[in-house]
Amino acid sequence: MHIGIPGLILIVLILLVLFGPKKLPELGKAFGQTLKEFKNSTKNEKEDEKDHHR
């Protein structure tokens, strides 16, 4: 899936209209934490799968 710069700009503009500029940093922080947790959980799943196959 490739969004590109124009698509990214459009998404940011829509978020600004929906939530306002004061809420955007909070949303970004929450999204970043969610992404970090997702990456950690998938990493743990891969490690568990490797251990299971040994």
mmCIF entry with sequence, helices, sheets and N, C-alpha, C, O atoms, coordinates in Angstrom:
data_MODEL
# 
_entry.id   MODEL 
# 
_entity.id                         1 
_entity.type                       polymer 
_entity.pdbx_number_of_molecules   1 
# 
_entity_poly.entity_id                      1 
_entity_poly.type                           'polypeptide(L)' 
_entity_poly.nstd_linkage                   no 
_entity_poly.nstd_monomer                   no 
_entity_poly.pdbx_seq_one_letter_code       MHIGIPGLILIVLILLVLFGPKKLPELGKAFGQTLKEFKNSTKNEKEDEKDHHR 
_entity_poly.pdbx_seq_one_letter_code_can   MHIGIPGLILIVLILLVLFGPKKLPELGKAFGQTLKEFKNSTKNEKEDEKDHHR 
_entity_poly.pdbx_strand_id                 A 
# 
loop_
_entity_poly_seq.entity_id 
_entity_poly_seq.num 
_entity_poly_seq.mon_id 
_entity_poly_seq.hetero 
1 1  MET n 
1 2  HIS n 
1 3  ILE n 
1 4  GLY n 
1 5  ILE n 
1 6  PRO n 
1 7  GLY n 
1 8  LEU n 
1 9  ILE n 
1 10 LEU n 
1 11 ILE n 
1 12 VAL n 
1 13 LEU n 
1 14 ILE n 
1 15 LEU n 
1 16 LEU n 
1 17 VAL n 
1 18 LEU n 
1 19 PHE n 
1 20 GLY n 
1 21 PRO n 
1 22 LYS n 
1 23 LYS n 
1 24 LEU n 
1 25 PRO n 
1 26 GLU n 
1 27 LEU n 
1 28 GLY n 
1 29 LYS n 
1 30 ALA n 
1 31 PHE n 
1 32 GLY n 
1 33 GLN n 
1 34 THR n 
1 35 LEU n 
1 36 LYS n 
1 37 GLU n 
1 38 PHE n 
1 39 LYS n 
1 40 ASN n 
1 41 SER n 
1 42 THR n 
1 43 LYS n 
1 44 ASN n 
1 45 GLU n 
1 46 LYS n 
1 47 GLU n 
1 48 ASP n 
1 49 GLU n 
1 50 LYS n 
1 51 ASP n 
1 52 HIS n 
1 53 HIS n 
1 54 ARG n 
# 
_struct_asym.id          A 
_struct_asym.entity_id   1 
# 
loop_
_struct_conf.conf_type_id 
_struct_conf.id 
_struct_conf.pdbx_PDB_helix_id 
_struct_conf.beg_label_comp_id 
_struct_conf.beg_label_asym_id 
_struct_conf.beg_label_seq_id 
_struct_conf.pdbx_beg_PDB_ins_code 
_struct_conf.end_label_comp_id 
_struct_conf.end_label_asym_id 
_struct_conf.end_label_seq_id 
_struct_conf.pdbx_end_PDB_ins_code 
_struct_conf.beg_auth_comp_id 
_struct_conf.beg_auth_asym_id 
_struct_conf.beg_auth_seq_id 
_struct_conf.end_auth_comp_id 
_struct_conf.end_auth_asym_id 
_struct_conf.end_auth_seq_id 
_struct_conf.pdbx_PDB_helix_class 
_struct_conf.details 
_struct_conf.pdbx_PDB_helix_length 
HELX_P HELX_P1 AA1 GLY A 4  ? PHE A 19 ? GLY A 4  PHE A 19 1 ? 16 
HELX_P HELX_P2 AA2 LEU A 24 ? HIS A 53 ? LEU A 24 HIS A 53 1 ? 30 
# 
_struct_conf_type.id          HELX_P 
_struct_conf_type.criteria    ? 
_struct_conf_type.reference   ? 
# 
loop_
_atom_site.group_PDB 
_atom_site.id 
_atom_site.type_symbol 
_atom_site.label_atom_id 
_atom_site.label_alt_id 
_atom_site.label_comp_id 
_atom_site.label_asym_id 
_atom_site.label_entity_id 
_atom_site.label_seq_id 
_atom_site.pdbx_PDB_ins_code 
_atom_site.Cartn_x 
_atom_site.Cartn_y 
_atom_site.Cartn_z 
_atom_site.occupancy 
_atom_site.B_iso_or_equiv 
_atom_site.pdbx_formal_charge 
_atom_site.auth_seq_id 
_atom_site.auth_comp_id 
_atom_site.auth_asym_id 
_atom_site.auth_atom_id 
_atom_site.pdbx_PDB_model_num 
ATOM 1   N N  . MET A 1 1  ? 0.849   -1.180  0.000  1.00 0.00 ? 1  MET A N  1 
ATOM 2   C CA . MET A 1 1  ? 0.000   0.000   0.000  1.00 0.00 ? 1  MET A CA 1 
ATOM 3   C C  . MET A 1 1  ? 0.891   1.238   0.000  1.00 0.00 ? 1  MET A C  1 
ATOM 4   O O  . MET A 1 1  ? 1.716   1.422   0.894  1.00 0.00 ? 1  MET A O  1 
ATOM 5   N N  . HIS A 1 2  ? 0.717   2.068   -0.996 1.00 0.00 ? 2  HIS A N  1 
ATOM 6   C CA . HIS A 1 2  ? 1.541   3.260   -1.125 1.00 0.00 ? 2  HIS A CA 1 
ATOM 7   C C  . HIS A 1 2  ? 0.637   4.488   -1.204 1.00 0.00 ? 2  HIS A C  1 
ATOM 8   O O  . HIS A 1 2  ? -0.146  4.634   -2.142 1.00 0.00 ? 2  HIS A O  1 
ATOM 9   N N  . ILE A 1 3  ? 0.754   5.369   -0.206 1.00 0.00 ? 3  ILE A N  1 
ATOM 10  C CA . ILE A 1 3  ? -0.114  6.547   -0.149 1.00 0.00 ? 3  ILE A CA 1 
ATOM 11  C C  . ILE A 1 3  ? 0.494   7.701   -0.934 1.00 0.00 ? 3  ILE A C  1 
ATOM 12  O O  . ILE A 1 3  ? -0.193  8.324   -1.744 1.00 0.00 ? 3  ILE A O  1 
ATOM 13  N N  . GLY A 1 4  ? 1.747   7.992   -0.714 1.00 0.00 ? 4  GLY A N  1 
ATOM 14  C CA . GLY A 1 4  ? 2.406   9.095   -1.395 1.00 0.00 ? 4  GLY A CA 1 
ATOM 15  C C  . GLY A 1 4  ? 2.215   10.410  -0.655 1.00 0.00 ? 4  GLY A C  1 
ATOM 16  O O  . GLY A 1 4  ? 1.411   10.502  0.274  1.00 0.00 ? 4  GLY A O  1 
ATOM 17  N N  . ILE A 1 5  ? 2.951   11.412  -1.069 1.00 0.00 ? 5  ILE A N  1 
ATOM 18  C CA . ILE A 1 5  ? 2.926   12.723  -0.411 1.00 0.00 ? 5  ILE A CA 1 
ATOM 19  C C  . ILE A 1 5  ? 1.563   13.422  -0.549 1.00 0.00 ? 5  ILE A C  1 
ATOM 20  O O  . ILE A 1 5  ? 1.041   13.917  0.449  1.00 0.00 ? 5  ILE A O  1 
ATOM 21  N N  . PRO A 1 6  ? 0.971   13.479  -1.752 1.00 0.00 ? 6  PRO A N  1 
ATOM 22  C CA . PRO A 1 6  ? -0.333  14.159  -1.860 1.00 0.00 ? 6  PRO A CA 1 
ATOM 23  C C  . PRO A 1 6  ? -1.410  13.515  -0.971 1.00 0.00 ? 6  PRO A C  1 
ATOM 24  O O  . PRO A 1 6  ? -2.217  14.214  -0.358 1.00 0.00 ? 6  PRO A O  1 
ATOM 25  N N  . GLY A 1 7  ? -1.412  12.192  -0.910 1.00 0.00 ? 7  GLY A N  1 
ATOM 26  C CA . GLY A 1 7  ? -2.377  11.495  -0.063 1.00 0.00 ? 7  GLY A CA 1 
ATOM 27  C C  . GLY A 1 7  ? -2.143  11.782  1.408  1.00 0.00 ? 7  GLY A C  1 
ATOM 28  O O  . GLY A 1 7  ? -3.089  11.942  2.179  1.00 0.00 ? 7  GLY A O  1 
ATOM 29  N N  . LEU A 1 8  ? -0.875  11.846  1.793  1.00 0.00 ? 8  LEU A N  1 
ATOM 30  C CA . LEU A 1 8  ? -0.526  12.145  3.180  1.00 0.00 ? 8  LEU A CA 1 
ATOM 31  C C  . LEU A 1 8  ? -0.959  13.559  3.563  1.00 0.00 ? 8  LEU A C  1 
ATOM 32  O O  . LEU A 1 8  ? -1.485  13.781  4.653  1.00 0.00 ? 8  LEU A O  1 
ATOM 33  N N  . ILE A 1 9  ? -0.738  14.500  2.669  1.00 0.00 ? 9  ILE A N  1 
ATOM 34  C CA . ILE A 1 9  ? -1.156  15.885  2.919  1.00 0.00 ? 9  ILE A CA 1 
ATOM 35  C C  . ILE A 1 9  ? -2.673  15.960  3.059  1.00 0.00 ? 9  ILE A C  1 
ATOM 36  O O  . ILE A 1 9  ? -3.185  16.661  3.932  1.00 0.00 ? 9  ILE A O  1 
ATOM 37  N N  . LEU A 1 10 ? -3.387  15.243  2.208  1.00 0.00 ? 10 LEU A N  1 
ATOM 38  C CA . LEU A 1 10 ? -4.850  15.231  2.279  1.00 0.00 ? 10 LEU A CA 1 
ATOM 39  C C  . LEU A 1 10 ? -5.338  14.656  3.608  1.00 0.00 ? 10 LEU A C  1 
ATOM 40  O O  . LEU A 1 10 ? -6.272  15.183  4.212  1.00 0.00 ? 10 LEU A O  1 
ATOM 41  N N  . ILE A 1 11 ? -4.713  13.591  4.055  1.00 0.00 ? 11 ILE A N  1 
ATOM 42  C CA . ILE A 1 11 ? -5.091  12.982  5.337  1.00 0.00 ? 11 ILE A CA 1 
ATOM 43  C C  . ILE A 1 11 ? -4.861  13.961  6.488  1.00 0.00 ? 11 ILE A C  1 
ATOM 44  O O  . ILE A 1 11 ? -5.715  14.101  7.364  1.00 0.00 ? 11 ILE A O  1 
ATOM 45  N N  . VAL A 1 12 ? -3.716  14.637  6.490  1.00 0.00 ? 12 VAL A N  1 
ATOM 46  C CA . VAL A 1 12 ? -3.411  15.601  7.548  1.00 0.00 ? 12 VAL A CA 1 
ATOM 47  C C  . VAL A 1 12 ? -4.422  16.748  7.530  1.00 0.00 ? 12 VAL A C  1 
ATOM 48  O O  . VAL A 1 12 ? -4.875  17.182  8.589  1.00 0.00 ? 12 VAL A O  1 
ATOM 49  N N  . LEU A 1 13 ? -4.778  17.240  6.360  1.00 0.00 ? 13 LEU A N  1 
ATOM 50  C CA . LEU A 1 13 ? -5.768  18.320  6.263  1.00 0.00 ? 13 LEU A CA 1 
ATOM 51  C C  . LEU A 1 13 ? -7.129  17.883  6.781  1.00 0.00 ? 13 LEU A C  1 
ATOM 52  O O  . LEU A 1 13 ? -7.802  18.641  7.479  1.00 0.00 ? 13 LEU A O  1 
ATOM 53  N N  . ILE A 1 14 ? -7.533  16.678  6.446  1.00 0.00 ? 14 ILE A N  1 
ATOM 54  C CA . ILE A 1 14 ? -8.816  16.163  6.942  1.00 0.00 ? 14 ILE A CA 1 
ATOM 55  C C  . ILE A 1 14 ? -8.787  16.039  8.464  1.00 0.00 ? 14 ILE A C  1 
ATOM 56  O O  . ILE A 1 14 ? -9.757  16.392  9.135  1.00 0.00 ? 14 ILE A O  1 
ATOM 57  N N  . LEU A 1 15 ? -7.680  15.540  9.006  1.00 0.00 ? 15 LEU A N  1 
ATOM 58  C CA . LEU A 1 15 ? -7.563  15.426  10.462 1.00 0.00 ? 15 LEU A CA 1 
ATOM 59  C C  . LEU A 1 15 ? -7.601  16.799  11.127 1.00 0.00 ? 15 LEU A C  1 
ATOM 60  O O  . LEU A 1 15 ? -8.200  16.958  12.190 1.00 0.00 ? 15 LEU A O  1 
ATOM 61  N N  . LEU A 1 16 ? -6.964  17.790  10.506 1.00 0.00 ? 16 LEU A N  1 
ATOM 62  C CA . LEU A 1 16 ? -6.997  19.149  11.056 1.00 0.00 ? 16 LEU A CA 1 
ATOM 63  C C  . LEU A 1 16 ? -8.414  19.684  11.109 1.00 0.00 ? 16 LEU A C  1 
ATOM 64  O O  . LEU A 1 16 ? -8.816  20.298  12.097 1.00 0.00 ? 16 LEU A O  1 
ATOM 65  N N  . VAL A 1 17 ? -9.173  19.453  10.043 1.00 0.00 ? 17 VAL A N  1 
ATOM 66  C CA . VAL A 1 17 ? -10.556 19.935  10.005 1.00 0.00 ? 17 VAL A CA 1 
ATOM 67  C C  . VAL A 1 17 ? -11.403 19.212  11.047 1.00 0.00 ? 17 VAL A C  1 
ATOM 68  O O  . VAL A 1 17 ? -12.209 19.837  11.737 1.00 0.00 ? 17 VAL A O  1 
ATOM 69  N N  . LEU A 1 18 ? -11.222 17.894  11.164 1.00 0.00 ? 18 LEU A N  1 
ATOM 70  C CA . LEU A 1 18 ? -12.049 17.112  12.082 1.00 0.00 ? 18 LEU A CA 1 
ATOM 71  C C  . LEU A 1 18 ? -11.721 17.371  13.552 1.00 0.00 ? 18 LEU A C  1 
ATOM 72  O O  . LEU A 1 18 ? -12.628 17.514  14.372 1.00 0.00 ? 18 LEU A O  1 
ATOM 73  N N  . PHE A 1 19 ? -10.451 17.430  13.882 1.00 0.00 ? 19 PHE A N  1 
ATOM 74  C CA . PHE A 1 19 ? -10.056 17.473  15.289 1.00 0.00 ? 19 PHE A CA 1 
ATOM 75  C C  . PHE A 1 19 ? -9.493  18.816  15.735 1.00 0.00 ? 19 PHE A C  1 
ATOM 76  O O  . PHE A 1 19 ? -9.440  19.084  16.936 1.00 0.00 ? 19 PHE A O  1 
ATOM 77  N N  . GLY A 1 20 ? -9.080  19.653  14.821 1.00 0.00 ? 20 GLY A N  1 
ATOM 78  C CA . GLY A 1 20 ? -8.498  20.941  15.192 1.00 0.00 ? 20 GLY A CA 1 
ATOM 79  C C  . GLY A 1 20 ? -7.022  20.810  15.499 1.00 0.00 ? 20 GLY A C  1 
ATOM 80  O O  . GLY A 1 20 ? -6.538  19.719  15.801 1.00 0.00 ? 20 GLY A O  1 
ATOM 81  N N  . PRO A 1 21 ? -6.300  21.926  15.422 1.00 0.00 ? 21 PRO A N  1 
ATOM 82  C CA . PRO A 1 21 ? -4.842  21.874  15.604 1.00 0.00 ? 21 PRO A CA 1 
ATOM 83  C C  . PRO A 1 21 ? -4.403  21.536  17.024 1.00 0.00 ? 21 PRO A C  1 
ATOM 84  O O  . PRO A 1 21 ? -3.282  21.066  17.217 1.00 0.00 ? 21 PRO A O  1 
ATOM 85  N N  . LYS A 1 22 ? -5.254  21.763  18.019 1.00 0.00 ? 22 LYS A N  1 
ATOM 86  C CA . LYS A 1 22 ? -4.851  21.473  19.401 1.00 0.00 ? 22 LYS A CA 1 
ATOM 87  C C  . LYS A 1 22 ? -4.847  19.979  19.694 1.00 0.00 ? 22 LYS A C  1 
ATOM 88  O O  . LYS A 1 22 ? -4.062  19.516  20.523 1.00 0.00 ? 22 LYS A O  1 
ATOM 89  N N  . LYS A 1 23 ? -5.704  19.223  19.033 1.00 0.00 ? 23 LYS A N  1 
ATOM 90  C CA . LYS A 1 23 ? -5.809  17.783  19.289 1.00 0.00 ? 23 LYS A CA 1 
ATOM 91  C C  . LYS A 1 23 ? -4.815  16.963  18.483 1.00 0.00 ? 23 LYS A C  1 
ATOM 92  O O  . LYS A 1 23 ? -4.551  15.808  18.819 1.00 0.00 ? 23 LYS A O  1 
ATOM 93  N N  . LEU A 1 24 ? -4.260  17.541  17.423 1.00 0.00 ? 24 LEU A N  1 
ATOM 94  C CA . LEU A 1 24 ? -3.395  16.778  16.537 1.00 0.00 ? 24 LEU A CA 1 
ATOM 95  C C  . LEU A 1 24 ? -2.156  16.184  17.220 1.00 0.00 ? 24 LEU A C  1 
ATOM 96  O O  . LEU A 1 24 ? -1.845  15.019  16.974 1.00 0.00 ? 24 LEU A O  1 
ATOM 97  N N  . PRO A 1 25 ? -1.435  16.933  18.068 1.00 0.00 ? 25 PRO A N  1 
ATOM 98  C CA . PRO A 1 25 ? -0.282  16.317  18.744 1.00 0.00 ? 25 PRO A CA 1 
ATOM 99  C C  . PRO A 1 25 ? -0.677  15.131  19.628 1.00 0.00 ? 25 PRO A C  1 
ATOM 100 O O  . PRO A 1 25 ? 0.055   14.145  19.709 1.00 0.00 ? 25 PRO A O  1 
ATOM 101 N N  . GLU A 1 26 ? -1.830  15.228  20.288 1.00 0.00 ? 26 GLU A N  1 
ATOM 102 C CA . GLU A 1 26 ? -2.291  14.116  21.121 1.00 0.00 ? 26 GLU A CA 1 
ATOM 103 C C  . GLU A 1 26 ? -2.591  12.890  20.265 1.00 0.00 ? 26 GLU A C  1 
ATOM 104 O O  . GLU A 1 26 ? -2.249  11.766  20.631 1.00 0.00 ? 26 GLU A O  1 
ATOM 105 N N  . LEU A 1 27 ? -3.233  13.119  19.120 1.00 0.00 ? 27 LEU A N  1 
ATOM 106 C CA . LEU A 1 27 ? -3.548  12.009  18.223 1.00 0.00 ? 27 LEU A CA 1 
ATOM 107 C C  . LEU A 1 27 ? -2.274  11.376  17.675 1.00 0.00 ? 27 LEU A C  1 
ATOM 108 O O  . LEU A 1 27 ? -2.176  10.153  17.572 1.00 0.00 ? 27 LEU A O  1 
ATOM 109 N N  . GLY A 1 28 ? -1.307  12.208  17.327 1.00 0.00 ? 28 GLY A N  1 
ATOM 110 C CA . GLY A 1 28 ? -0.035  11.700  16.824 1.00 0.00 ? 28 GLY A CA 1 
ATOM 111 C C  . GLY A 1 28 ? 0.692   10.856  17.853 1.00 0.00 ? 28 GLY A C  1 
ATOM 112 O O  . GLY A 1 28 ? 1.253   9.809   17.533 1.00 0.00 ? 28 GLY A O  1 
ATOM 113 N N  . LYS A 1 29 ? 0.674   11.324  19.089 1.00 0.00 ? 29 LYS A N  1 
ATOM 114 C CA . LYS A 1 29 ? 1.327   10.588  20.166 1.00 0.00 ? 29 LYS A CA 1 
ATOM 115 C C  . LYS A 1 29 ? 0.633   9.236   20.391 1.00 0.00 ? 29 LYS A C  1 
ATOM 116 O O  . LYS A 1 29 ? 1.293   8.207   20.537 1.00 0.00 ? 29 LYS A O  1 
ATOM 117 N N  . ALA A 1 30 ? -0.693  9.255   20.415 1.00 0.00 ? 30 ALA A N  1 
ATOM 118 C CA . ALA A 1 30 ? -1.448  8.021   20.616 1.00 0.00 ? 30 ALA A CA 1 
ATOM 119 C C  . ALA A 1 30 ? -1.203  7.049   19.464 1.00 0.00 ? 30 ALA A C  1 
ATOM 120 O O  . ALA A 1 30 ? -1.054  5.846   19.682 1.00 0.00 ? 30 ALA A O  1 
ATOM 121 N N  . PHE A 1 31 ? -1.162  7.573   18.243 1.00 0.00 ? 31 PHE A N  1 
ATOM 122 C CA . PHE A 1 31 ? -0.911  6.717   17.080 1.00 0.00 ? 31 PHE A CA 1 
ATOM 123 C C  . PHE A 1 31 ? 0.491   6.113   17.151 1.00 0.00 ? 31 PHE A C  1 
ATOM 124 O O  . PHE A 1 31 ? 0.678   4.934   16.855 1.00 0.00 ? 31 PHE A O  1 
ATOM 125 N N  . GLY A 1 32 ? 1.462   6.916   17.542 1.00 0.00 ? 32 GLY A N  1 
ATOM 126 C CA . GLY A 1 32 ? 2.835   6.430   17.675 1.00 0.00 ? 32 GLY A CA 1 
ATOM 127 C C  . GLY A 1 32 ? 2.957   5.333   18.713 1.00 0.00 ? 32 GLY A C  1 
ATOM 128 O O  . GLY A 1 32 ? 3.647   4.337   18.492 1.00 0.00 ? 32 GLY A O  1 
ATOM 129 N N  . GLN A 1 33 ? 2.286   5.509   19.852 1.00 0.00 ? 33 GLN A N  1 
ATOM 130 C CA . GLN A 1 33 ? 2.330   4.486   20.900 1.00 0.00 ? 33 GLN A CA 1 
ATOM 131 C C  . GLN A 1 33 ? 1.658   3.200   20.429 1.00 0.00 ? 33 GLN A C  1 
ATOM 132 O O  . GLN A 1 33 ? 2.143   2.102   20.702 1.00 0.00 ? 33 GLN A O  1 
ATOM 133 N N  . THR A 1 34 ? 0.546   3.341   19.724 1.00 0.00 ? 34 THR A N  1 
ATOM 134 C CA . THR A 1 34 ? -0.160  2.170   19.209 1.00 0.00 ? 34 THR A CA 1 
ATOM 135 C C  . THR A 1 34 ? 0.709   1.416   18.217 1.00 0.00 ? 34 THR A C  1 
ATOM 136 O O  . THR A 1 34 ? 0.785   0.188   18.252 1.00 0.00 ? 34 THR A O  1 
ATOM 137 N N  . LEU A 1 35 ? 1.369   2.166   17.324 1.00 0.00 ? 35 LEU A N  1 
ATOM 138 C CA . LEU A 1 35 ? 2.245   1.543   16.337 1.00 0.00 ? 35 LEU A CA 1 
ATOM 139 C C  . LEU A 1 35 ? 3.412   0.835   17.012 1.00 0.00 ? 35 LEU A C  1 
ATOM 140 O O  . LEU A 1 35 ? 3.797   -0.260  16.602 1.00 0.00 ? 35 LEU A O  1 
ATOM 141 N N  . LYS A 1 36 ? 3.972   1.451   18.040 1.00 0.00 ? 36 LYS A N  1 
ATOM 142 C CA . LYS A 1 36 ? 5.091   0.854   18.780 1.00 0.00 ? 36 LYS A CA 1 
ATOM 143 C C  . LYS A 1 36 ? 4.660   -0.450  19.452 1.00 0.00 ? 36 LYS A C  1 
ATOM 144 O O  . LYS A 1 36 ? 5.383   -1.445  19.399 1.00 0.00 ? 36 LYS A O  1 
ATOM 145 N N  . GLU A 1 37 ? 3.488   -0.446  20.081 1.00 0.00 ? 37 GLU A N  1 
ATOM 146 C CA . GLU A 1 37 ? 2.989   -1.657  20.728 1.00 0.00 ? 37 GLU A CA 1 
ATOM 147 C C  . GLU A 1 37 ? 2.725   -2.756  19.704 1.00 0.00 ? 37 GLU A C  1 
ATOM 148 O O  . GLU A 1 37 ? 3.004   -3.929  19.953 1.00 0.00 ? 37 GLU A O  1 
ATOM 149 N N  . PHE A 1 38 ? 2.185   -2.366  18.554 1.00 0.00 ? 38 PHE A N  1 
ATOM 150 C CA . PHE A 1 38 ? 1.915   -3.341  17.500 1.00 0.00 ? 38 PHE A CA 1 
ATOM 151 C C  . PHE A 1 38 ? 3.212   -3.982  17.013 1.00 0.00 ? 38 PHE A C  1 
ATOM 152 O O  . PHE A 1 38 ? 3.281   -5.199  16.842 1.00 0.00 ? 38 PHE A O  1 
ATOM 153 N N  . LYS A 1 39 ? 4.238   -3.164  16.791 1.00 0.00 ? 39 LYS A N  1 
ATOM 154 C CA . LYS A 1 39 ? 5.526   -3.694  16.341 1.00 0.00 ? 39 LYS A CA 1 
ATOM 155 C C  . LYS A 1 39 ? 6.116   -4.637  17.384 1.00 0.00 ? 39 LYS A C  1 
ATOM 156 O O  . LYS A 1 39 ? 6.645   -5.694  17.038 1.00 0.00 ? 39 LYS A O  1 
ATOM 157 N N  . ASN A 1 40 ? 6.026   -4.260  18.664 1.00 0.00 ? 40 ASN A N  1 
ATOM 158 C CA . ASN A 1 40 ? 6.558   -5.113  19.730 1.00 0.00 ? 40 ASN A CA 1 
ATOM 159 C C  . ASN A 1 40 ? 5.818   -6.444  19.800 1.00 0.00 ? 40 ASN A C  1 
ATOM 160 O O  . ASN A 1 40 ? 6.434   -7.493  19.990 1.00 0.00 ? 40 ASN A O  1 
ATOM 161 N N  . SER A 1 41 ? 4.500   -6.398  19.647 1.00 0.00 ? 41 SER A N  1 
ATOM 162 C CA . SER A 1 41 ? 3.731   -7.639  19.742 1.00 0.00 ? 41 SER A CA 1 
ATOM 163 C C  . SER A 1 41 ? 4.020   -8.551  18.552 1.00 0.00 ? 41 SER A C  1 
ATOM 164 O O  . SER A 1 41 ? 4.112   -9.767  18.720 1.00 0.00 ? 41 SER A O  1 
ATOM 165 N N  . THR A 1 42 ? 4.165   -7.981  17.347 1.00 0.00 ? 42 THR A N  1 
ATOM 166 C CA . THR A 1 42 ? 4.486   -8.825  16.203 1.00 0.00 ? 42 THR A CA 1 
ATOM 167 C C  . THR A 1 42 ? 5.897   -9.388  16.327 1.00 0.00 ? 42 THR A C  1 
ATOM 168 O O  . THR A 1 42 ? 6.152   -10.522 15.921 1.00 0.00 ? 42 THR A O  1 
ATOM 169 N N  . LYS A 1 43 ? 6.810   -8.605  16.882 1.00 0.00 ? 43 LYS A N  1 
ATOM 170 C CA . LYS A 1 43 ? 8.182   -9.092  17.101 1.00 0.00 ? 43 LYS A CA 1 
ATOM 171 C C  . LYS A 1 43 ? 8.166   -10.258 18.089 1.00 0.00 ? 43 LYS A C  1 
ATOM 172 O O  . LYS A 1 43 ? 8.850   -11.261 17.883 1.00 0.00 ? 43 LYS A O  1 
ATOM 173 N N  . ASN A 1 44 ? 7.381   -10.122 19.167 1.00 0.00 ? 44 ASN A N  1 
ATOM 174 C CA . ASN A 1 44 ? 7.288   -11.196 20.157 1.00 0.00 ? 44 ASN A CA 1 
ATOM 175 C C  . ASN A 1 44 ? 6.658   -12.441 19.553 1.00 0.00 ? 44 ASN A C  1 
ATOM 176 O O  . ASN A 1 44 ? 7.073   -13.558 19.863 1.00 0.00 ? 44 ASN A O  1 
ATOM 177 N N  . GLU A 1 45 ? 5.650   -12.259 18.685 1.00 0.00 ? 45 GLU A N  1 
ATOM 178 C CA . GLU A 1 45 ? 5.016   -13.404 18.039 1.00 0.00 ? 45 GLU A CA 1 
ATOM 179 C C  . GLU A 1 45 ? 6.014   -14.153 17.166 1.00 0.00 ? 45 GLU A C  1 
ATOM 180 O O  . GLU A 1 45 ? 6.047   -15.383 17.162 1.00 0.00 ? 45 GLU A O  1 
ATOM 181 N N  . LYS A 1 46 ? 6.830   -13.402 16.424 1.00 0.00 ? 46 LYS A N  1 
ATOM 182 C CA . LYS A 1 46 ? 7.825   -14.038 15.561 1.00 0.00 ? 46 LYS A CA 1 
ATOM 183 C C  . LYS A 1 46 ? 8.846   -14.802 16.395 1.00 0.00 ? 46 LYS A C  1 
ATOM 184 O O  . LYS A 1 46 ? 9.242   -15.908 16.025 1.00 0.00 ? 46 LYS A O  1 
ATOM 185 N N  . GLU A 1 47 ? 9.278   -14.226 17.518 1.00 0.00 ? 47 GLU A N  1 
ATOM 186 C CA . GLU A 1 47 ? 10.240  -14.902 18.389 1.00 0.00 ? 47 GLU A CA 1 
ATOM 187 C C  . GLU A 1 47 ? 9.627   -16.160 18.995 1.00 0.00 ? 47 GLU A C  1 
ATOM 188 O O  . GLU A 1 47 ? 10.293  -17.191 19.090 1.00 0.00 ? 47 GLU A O  1 
ATOM 189 N N  . ASP A 1 48 ? 8.360   -16.082 19.407 1.00 0.00 ? 48 ASP A N  1 
ATOM 190 C CA . ASP A 1 48 ? 7.688   -17.252 19.961 1.00 0.00 ? 48 ASP A CA 1 
ATOM 191 C C  . ASP A 1 48 ? 7.571   -18.361 18.915 1.00 0.00 ? 48 ASP A C  1 
ATOM 192 O O  . ASP A 1 48 ? 7.726   -19.542 19.229 1.00 0.00 ? 48 ASP A O  1 
ATOM 193 N N  . GLU A 1 49 ? 7.296   -17.967 17.670 1.00 0.00 ? 49 GLU A N  1 
ATOM 194 C CA . GLU A 1 49 ? 7.165   -18.944 16.601 1.00 0.00 ? 49 GLU A CA 1 
ATOM 195 C C  . GLU A 1 49 ? 8.500   -19.621 16.324 1.00 0.00 ? 49 GLU A C  1 
ATOM 196 O O  . GLU A 1 49 ? 8.546   -20.827 16.080 1.00 0.00 ? 49 GLU A O  1 
ATOM 197 N N  . LYS A 1 50 ? 9.587   -18.854 16.361 1.00 0.00 ? 50 LYS A N  1 
ATOM 198 C CA . LYS A 1 50 ? 10.918  -19.433 16.152 1.00 0.00 ? 50 LYS A CA 1 
ATOM 199 C C  . LYS A 1 50 ? 11.242  -20.431 17.269 1.00 0.00 ? 50 LYS A C  1 
ATOM 200 O O  . LYS A 1 50 ? 11.758  -21.519 17.013 1.00 0.00 ? 50 LYS A O  1 
ATOM 201 N N  . ASP A 1 51 ? 10.930  -20.043 18.508 1.00 0.00 ? 51 ASP A N  1 
ATOM 202 C CA . ASP A 1 51 ? 11.194  -20.926 19.646 1.00 0.00 ? 51 ASP A CA 1 
ATOM 203 C C  . ASP A 1 51 ? 10.355  -22.197 19.551 1.00 0.00 ? 51 ASP A C  1 
ATOM 204 O O  . ASP A 1 51 ? 10.816  -23.275 19.929 1.00 0.00 ? 51 ASP A O  1 
ATOM 205 N N  . HIS A 1 52 ? 9.138   -22.078 19.054 1.00 0.00 ? 52 HIS A N  1 
ATOM 206 C CA . HIS A 1 52 ? 8.233   -23.223 18.947 1.00 0.00 ? 52 HIS A CA 1 
ATOM 207 C C  . HIS A 1 52 ? 8.748   -24.231 17.925 1.00 0.00 ? 52 HIS A C  1 
ATOM 208 O O  . HIS A 1 52 ? 8.564   -25.436 18.099 1.00 0.00 ? 52 HIS A O  1 
ATOM 209 N N  . HIS A 1 53 ? 9.389   -23.752 16.865 1.00 0.00 ? 53 HIS A N  1 
ATOM 210 C CA . HIS A 1 53 ? 9.879   -24.651 15.808 1.00 0.00 ? 53 HIS A CA 1 
ATOM 211 C C  . HIS A 1 53 ? 11.192  -25.317 16.163 1.00 0.00 ? 53 HIS A C  1 
ATOM 212 O O  . HIS A 1 53 ? 11.620  -26.219 15.444 1.00 0.00 ? 53 HIS A O  1 
ATOM 213 N N  . ARG A 1 54 ? 11.842  -24.922 17.226 1.00 0.00 ? 54 ARG A N  1 
ATOM 214 C CA . ARG A 1 54 ? 13.127  -25.517 17.593 1.00 0.00 ? 54 ARG A CA 1 
ATOM 215 C C  . ARG A 1 54 ? 12.955  -26.822 18.291 1.00 0.00 ? 54 ARG A C  1 
ATOM 216 O O  . ARG A 1 54 ? 13.941  -27.455 18.668 1.00 0.00 ? 54 ARG A O  1 
# 
